[in-house]
Amino acid sequence: MLSLGTELAMLGVEAQMVIGQRMAMFMLGGPKARKEARLMVTEKVKAAGEAAATIALGGTPRKVVRGYRRKVQANHRRLSKG
């Protein structure tokens, strides 16, 4: 089991990979980039709400971080496909 600090560090690295993938897509522009920008904003608002609900219902910071990591990893896989 990883410590919270390690999970946070991994989240930071994983998020930077997704940011890089998105920046490359945004530089190319087009409908796919516009769709990704809209999706990115919606996902962030939803994830923040889910994190707040987790904490409000007694969840731990580690559970919140793990939830964010799952989302970031899913974005990385999706953006890597094309």
Backbone bond lengths (Angstrom), bond angles and torsions (degrees), N, CA, C in turn:
res aa  C-N    CA-C-N  psi(-1)  N-CA   C-N-CA  omega(-1)  CA-C   N-CA-C  phi
1 M - - - 1.454 - - 1.534 108.47 -
2 L 1.305 116.29 131.02 1.460 121.19 -177.82 1.529 110.45 -82.80
3 S 1.327 115.79 150.37 1.459 119.59 176.30 1.530 108.74 -73.82
4 L 1.314 115.51 161.42 1.460 120.10 179.43 1.530 110.46 -60.44
5 G 1.321 116.19 -39.68 1.465 119.69 178.82 1.525 112.60 -61.26
6 T 1.320 115.78 -41.28 1.464 120.09 178.68 1.524 110.42 -66.65
7 E 1.325 116.15 -42.20 1.469 119.36 178.71 1.525 111.00 -63.08
8 L 1.337 117.29 -38.99 1.463 120.61 177.41 1.527 111.06 -64.39
9 A 1.330 116.37 -42.38 1.465 120.20 178.53 1.527 110.49 -62.30
10 M 1.320 116.38 -43.09 1.464 120.21 179.36 1.534 110.48 -65.00
11 L 1.319 116.65 -39.00 1.463 120.08 176.54 1.528 110.22 -59.98
12 G 1.316 116.21 -42.31 1.458 119.87 178.67 1.516 112.71 -60.85
13 V 1.312 116.85 -44.66 1.476 121.40 179.65 1.527 110.17 -65.75
14 E 1.331 116.03 -46.04 1.473 120.14 -179.18 1.526 111.03 -63.39
15 A 1.330 116.25 -40.08 1.465 119.62 179.47 1.527 110.71 -64.63
16 Q 1.342 117.09 -38.44 1.459 119.81 178.78 1.531 111.62 -63.32
17 M 1.320 116.85 -35.28 1.466 119.86 177.29 1.529 110.27 -63.91
18 V 1.326 116.63 -43.35 1.462 120.86 179.84 1.529 109.90 -66.66
19 I 1.320 117.07 -40.77 1.468 120.11 177.84 1.523 109.83 -59.02
20 G 1.325 117.04 -43.95 1.466 120.78 178.12 1.516 112.22 -61.16
21 Q 1.322 116.25 -43.44 1.469 119.76 178.85 1.535 110.47 -62.90
22 R 1.320 115.88 -42.64 1.462 118.83 -179.01 1.523 111.39 -68.23
23 M 1.321 117.61 -40.62 1.465 119.93 179.62 1.529 110.66 -61.27
24 A 1.324 116.74 -40.54 1.464 120.01 177.99 1.530 109.85 -62.25
25 M 1.324 116.49 -41.67 1.463 120.44 179.42 1.526 110.63 -65.93
26 F 1.324 116.73 -42.36 1.463 120.49 -178.60 1.529 111.32 -65.98
27 M 1.330 116.89 -33.02 1.461 119.25 178.52 1.523 111.02 -65.67
28 L 1.327 117.03 -32.21 1.461 120.44 178.45 1.524 111.16 -75.06
29 G 1.335 116.06 -29.76 1.459 120.48 178.59 1.517 112.07 72.63
30 G 1.322 115.12 -166.05 1.458 121.44 178.12 1.518 112.95 94.06
31 P 1.329 116.14 179.16 1.460 121.26 -176.32 1.526 113.38 -62.08
32 K 1.325 116.67 -35.65 1.456 119.95 -179.38 1.536 110.23 -64.97
33 A 1.322 117.03 -39.74 1.466 121.58 178.95 1.525 110.66 -67.77
34 R 1.325 117.18 -40.57 1.471 119.92 178.25 1.518 110.87 -64.12
35 K 1.327 116.40 -41.02 1.463 120.26 178.37 1.531 110.31 -63.39
36 E 1.324 116.39 -41.83 1.464 120.86 179.64 1.534 110.77 -64.04
37 A 1.319 117.30 -39.64 1.466 120.48 179.38 1.529 110.65 -62.91
38 R 1.322 116.45 -43.66 1.474 119.64 177.91 1.526 110.90 -64.67
39 L 1.319 116.39 -43.55 1.460 120.86 179.80 1.527 110.49 -62.39
40 M 1.317 116.67 -41.17 1.460 121.53 -178.79 1.535 110.58 -59.43
41 V 1.317 116.78 -46.43 1.468 120.47 -179.04 1.528 110.75 -65.31
42 T 1.329 116.20 -45.26 1.477 119.28 -179.55 1.526 110.87 -62.64
43 E 1.325 116.61 -42.67 1.465 120.33 -180.00 1.523 111.39 -62.45
44 K 1.334 116.93 -40.14 1.460 119.96 -178.44 1.529 111.32 -65.71
45 V 1.314 116.94 -42.30 1.468 120.43 179.06 1.532 109.97 -64.63
46 K 1.319 115.95 -44.17 1.471 120.31 179.57 1.530 110.88 -63.51
47 A 1.332 117.12 -44.38 1.468 121.00 -178.88 1.528 110.96 -63.55
48 A 1.318 117.25 -38.75 1.468 120.22 178.52 1.526 110.49 -64.79
49 G 1.327 116.85 -41.27 1.461 120.58 176.60 1.514 112.18 -62.96
50 E 1.319 116.17 -41.69 1.468 120.24 178.69 1.530 110.92 -65.22
51 A 1.324 116.62 -39.67 1.465 120.21 178.59 1.526 110.59 -64.28
52 A 1.328 116.90 -43.35 1.462 120.88 178.80 1.527 110.68 -62.52
53 A 1.323 116.36 -41.76 1.464 120.26 179.03 1.524 110.91 -65.27
54 T 1.318 116.99 -39.67 1.466 120.62 178.91 1.521 110.28 -59.79
55 I 1.316 116.65 -47.44 1.464 120.86 -179.89 1.530 110.38 -66.03
56 A 1.338 117.03 -43.11 1.468 120.97 -179.19 1.525 111.68 -61.72
57 L 1.319 116.17 -30.63 1.466 119.96 -179.06 1.530 112.38 -92.30
58 G 1.330 116.37 12.79 1.458 119.60 175.01 1.511 115.17 93.53
59 G 1.323 117.49 9.07 1.461 120.58 178.26 1.516 111.27 -70.20
60 T 1.289 115.93 163.32 1.465 121.63 -177.94 1.529 110.78 -95.34
61 P 1.335 116.61 158.92 1.466 119.47 173.46 1.532 111.69 -56.29
62 R 1.325 117.17 -36.36 1.466 120.58 178.95 1.531 110.39 -60.73
63 K 1.335 117.04 -40.75 1.466 120.53 179.13 1.533 110.15 -63.78
64 V 1.317 116.63 -38.68 1.471 120.63 177.76 1.528 110.13 -63.79
65 V 1.328 116.37 -46.95 1.474 120.73 -179.22 1.524 110.14 -61.60
66 R 1.318 116.84 -42.96 1.470 119.72 179.57 1.529 110.88 -62.73
67 G 1.328 116.57 -38.25 1.466 119.77 177.10 1.513 111.71 -62.74
68 Y 1.335 116.49 -43.78 1.458 120.09 177.35 1.524 110.93 -63.87
69 R 1.332 117.03 -41.27 1.463 119.65 -179.77 1.523 111.28 -61.94
70 R 1.327 117.23 -41.26 1.475 119.64 178.71 1.525 110.35 -60.13
71 K 1.314 116.45 -42.45 1.464 120.37 -179.54 1.527 111.47 -66.47
72 V 1.319 116.05 -43.82 1.471 120.42 -179.90 1.527 110.26 -64.35
73 Q 1.325 117.06 -42.99 1.467 120.30 178.97 1.525 111.00 -63.65
74 A 1.332 116.83 -38.37 1.471 120.09 177.84 1.529 110.06 -65.01
75 N 1.326 117.53 -39.83 1.468 120.48 177.14 1.524 110.89 -63.69
76 H 1.314 116.33 -41.73 1.464 120.09 179.19 1.533 110.76 -60.45
77 R 1.326 116.21 -46.07 1.476 119.67 178.60 1.524 110.63 -61.96
78 R 1.323 117.06 -44.74 1.464 120.67 -178.41 1.527 111.17 -63.86
79 L 1.326 116.51 -45.26 1.461 119.63 -178.48 1.523 112.42 -71.04
80 S 1.316 117.80 -24.70 1.468 121.33 179.14 1.523 112.09 -72.89
81 K 1.323 116.74 -22.57 1.473 120.49 -178.21 1.513 112.94 -71.70
82 G 1.304 117.09 -24.11 1.451 114.40 -178.92 1.453 111.64 168.03
